[in-house]
Every structure is written in structure tokens, then in C-alpha cells.
Amino acid sequence: MIVLHGYAAGRGIAIGRAHLVVRGISQVPQYHLKDDEIPNEISRFEAAIKSTRKQLEQIRSAIPENAPTELGAFISLHLMLLTDVTLSREPIDILQEQAINAEWALKIQTDHLSLQFDEIDDEYLRQRKQDMLQVVERIQKNLAGQSPEINLETNLLEDTVLIAHDLSPADTVFFKDQRIEGFVTDMGGPTSHTAILGRSLNIPSVVGLGNARQLISENEYVIVDGIGGVLIIDPDELVLAEYRRRLKDYRDHQKSLKKLKKTATTTEDGEEIDLLANIESAEDIKILHNIGADGVGLLRSEFSYLNRDTLPEEDELYQIYSDIAKKLKGKPLTIRTVDLGVDKNPRWFGNNGTPNAALNPALGLTGIRLCHAEPMMFRTQIRAILRAAVHGNVKMMFPMIASVSELKQSLIHLETAKKQLTERGETFGKIEVGCMIEIPSAALTVSSLLKLIDFVSIGTNDLIQYTLSVDRSDDSVSYLYQPAHPAIIKLLSHIIRTANRAGKGVSVCGEMAGDAVYTRLLLGLGLRKFSMTSNNLLAIKDIIVRSNTVNLVNDVAKIIRNEDPDKVDDLLKKLNQI
């Protein structure tokens, strides 16, 4: 029996037979070219790039409706990396200069990028080494005339556990159609794309195991502990019996949570809490009703703009929003205006003036900045939201607001859209207007922002990344991504307290809202509105109904005063033992 420790991704426990995912680049051929052979070799490389792009676009367009929101964004990121000159052009320069074959030229460039990752100019590419290697593997496979897709047989056992060196976002597209109990990977960290997808897919998974694949044989019994971040290879009968008991307890607990669907979300001391869902389409509404959610706290509207060649028309957006509003039957629908850029880049952007052109897209033309740069697109969406508000309780919020001036500019676009609808004789509804707080500058000036709007929603994912200067998808620095870092706690406390004092709505719609570790912390900070992915909602409700906010105040006050990141975990453990 071998026990390996990694990072917990998808929660739960899986006991099954190992299926080794055979992939990776076989030995790369190396040979020199004659001068007259170079043009054909360049064409061969360009054809491989073109094939890779076509494959990724086809995969992105085939993403199932019920797939995790992040999946399309991650595949879009791979498409973006593919168009970067460091992969699409510099291997050709090496090929020409050294008169060598395309595979070897690409290998030289890949080795250079891997070894010099901390020094290359392209900051965005530097922070995504594993994604770059996944794209390179796909190109190499196409050069070799081999399929870049993982080979999952149709006759997999019902208790199959996938064992892979790494899994790309494209690999996971059809996981839900396969009989997969869990998966583990050698690569990855707690905030890698693979881990994020494991959580979103709700599949027991552990990443970052190092060399697990080399230690496991096909069909060997394994246990995946997606709660403790452990993989057990060839467990003995005692351990197997213990984990079968834990698996039963876990499943029983999951079943017991379903009994909470109709239970009011009220703390022991009588505080009423709103539990909302983050969604991306009307398909999610049925799940939302089944778990008793209080409405939609975040509709990621950008997913109506992806996987297409043209911008959506106003009437199309109106139909989408009004359909969701009607299905919610009076429950609130909060629509975040389109948040494109970084790793969510539609095909219709083209190659000129896109967010892809920036050295660091996360600090470039993205979010509300892109909306202001594309006023026709922005106002079209606002008009659709206003029209849909006739059919339900619709709210609208702007993403990535950094300053009062940006918010004022957004509100001017809103007033212009209203005037345009009035001039057209269109009926539209009255809506509450808010903004996302996901940039430190917005967090620190939230009192000024709240004078102009009705509510704020805290996007903790980006707020943490921008405040701590850590990319959570970069395995090399992921250990620095701390949602409960003292600086983050102080910002959250300031935002929530300021909104509550102003009598304005405040919610959290980032991953912290759906993470049970932080539920009591957020309650103690004064948060009364949580928005999360649907599959986390009942677990969070279970904690809330067993919490007393009065008793939490003193312990949370100690956490707010703490300035040592190393003490946070112990303080949170004490808080969660109450």
C-alpha cells in the first residue's frame, strides 16, 4: 500500500480501478533540412498550428450546456496562447536559422520557455507554464499525425478512476458522459485549472501528486480522497473498509443535505440569510429551484458572447434574459454586464485591437474598460436588460469597476440606453443598479461608489489576485493565494461594514461564498447574502442554520485584528469548531 499526498480538488471519495491515461509527446525527431526543404517544413508547422486551432474551436463549440462555466474560458485561454508569437512564430525563426525540422524547432522553443519562464517578457504567458505545455503537446501531436485527444474507451468500468500526468481543459469536456468515479494528476496545484475544473465538475479528485502515474498499474485498486487530498494505491483490507465507511457517511451526509431544500436559511439567533446561485444560462434554473435557492446573484452574461462569430443582437439578449426572469417567478436575477477579455475572448474580436494584444490582459482592456471602448455593444446589452426587467425582478451590475469616474461613465451609458428605448417607444422596467468590487481601489473607495448605486457584489477571486498579486492558476505561486490573508479580511470587513451602514445591499459572489471554510467568517463580518455555484448551496445552508452570529462576533474580531498570515488557519479552525 502506497499513500501519496497532493491537493484536494473535487470533494468526495472515490474507490475504484485505475485507468492510466496514455498521452504525452513521444521522442521528438531531430534532423537537418536542405535549403529547398525549408519552405515545405514551414508550411507543415503552420498547418499543425491551424489544425490545433480548429480542434480547440471545435471542442469549445461542443461544450455541453451543463459543463462548468470555467471550461470555455480555459479553452479560450489555450486558443489565445496558440496565437502568441512565442509559439506560433518563433519556432519558425528557429527552423529557418538552424535548418531543422519543425518538431525539433518547437522543442527548442518550448525548452527555452520552460527554463526561462520567470524572465520572459510576456507576463501572462510566464504565469501559465502548464497551459503552454498542454498547447505545445497538441501541436506536436498534430505534427506527428497523431490524435491529440486522450483515449477514453467506451467500455470503461463503472468504478473507473483516471490516472494522468496532466489533464487539459479540453480533456475534461465530455467527462460527464463517461463513467468516471474520480481522477488524479501528477501536475497541478490547489488553484490550477485542473483543480478548478475538478471542483466545478463535482468529481472526487486530487492534483499535484508528483509521480503517481509511475507507481500505479492498470486496473489496480485506488482510493481518491478529494476531501483530504490523498491518493491510496493498493489499499489493504483495513484501509479499504475504513474508506468504504467514510464513503457511505459522505453519501449519507449529501442525502441529508437534500432535506434542507425547504428549510429557511436562518441562523440560530434569527438572522435571515439569502442564498443565491451563480449561473450562466436558463438551463441552470431548474437546478436552482430544486435546491431552494433564493434567486440568481450572478448571471455571467459573457457566455452569450462566446462560441460564435458575431455579436448577439439586442432581441436575442432580451429573449435570454426575459426567459430567465420569467422562470425565476419573481426571485431576483442579477445580471453582470459582459465581462470579456483576459481568458474570455470571442472569435468576433478579430486580431486587431483585442485584449490578446496586451502583454498582460488582466491589467489591460477588459471588463468595464472594454465595454466603454465598445459603447454600441455595451448599450445594446443594457437595453436588453432594461426590456427584460418588465418580466421579473431584474438587477444589473457592472464588472471590474476601479473608480467613481468609471462608475459615472457606466451610469451615463445606462441613461443613454433608457433614452434610446423611450425614443423607440419600447417598454422597459425599473432596475436596481450595482457594481462588482474586485479591485483594491474599488474596495477602498466603496463608500463613494455606494452613493451612486443600490448594491455591491464582492468578486473575491479577482480581489484576492489583484490584492496579493498572485495568479491562482499559476502552480508556481499558488501557495501564496490565501483567501483569508489578513489584507483580504480587512478589505472584506471594510466593504461589508460600509455597505451595511449605508443601508445598501452587499453580497459575495466569488468562490469564498461557496467554501464552507469561510462561511462563519463571512457571517461574522456581517454578510447576509451569499451567491455561489448551485452544488455548494445546501452545504453552506447546513453551516448557516447551525451558526449563531452573536457568538461569532468576538472570534471574527480577533481574525480581523490579526496581521500574521501564518495564524489565520488556526483562527479559522477555532471559529469553525463553535
Secondary structure, 3 states (H helix, E strand, C coil): CEEEECEECCCCEEEEEEEECCCCCCCCCCCECCHHHHHHHHHHHHHHHHHHHHHHHHHHHCCCCCCCHHHHHHHHHHHHHHHCHHHHCHHHHHHHHHCECHHHHHHHHHHHHHHCCCCCCCHHHHCCHHHHHHHHHHHHHHHCCCCCCCCCCCCCCCCEEEEECCCCHHHHCCHHHCCEEEEEECCCCCCCHHHHHHHHHCCCEEECCCCHHHHCCCCCEEEEECCCCEEEECCCHHHHHHHHHHHHHHHHHHHHHHCCCCCCCECCCCCECEEEEEECCHHHHHHHHHCCCCCEEEEEHHHHCCCCCCCCCHHHHHHHHHHHHHHCCCCCEEEECCCCECCECCHHHCCCCCHHHCCCHHHCCCHHHHHHHCHHHHHHHHHHHHHHHHHCCEEEEECCCCCHHHHHHHHHHHHHHHHHHHHHCCCCCCCEEEEEECCHHHHHCHHHHHCCCCEEEECHHHHHHHHHCCCCCCCCCHHHCCCCCHHHHHHHHHHHHHHHHHCCEEEECCHHHHCHHHHHHHHHCCCCEEEECHHHHHHHHHHHCCCCHHHHHHHHHHHHHCCCHHHHHHHHHHHHCC
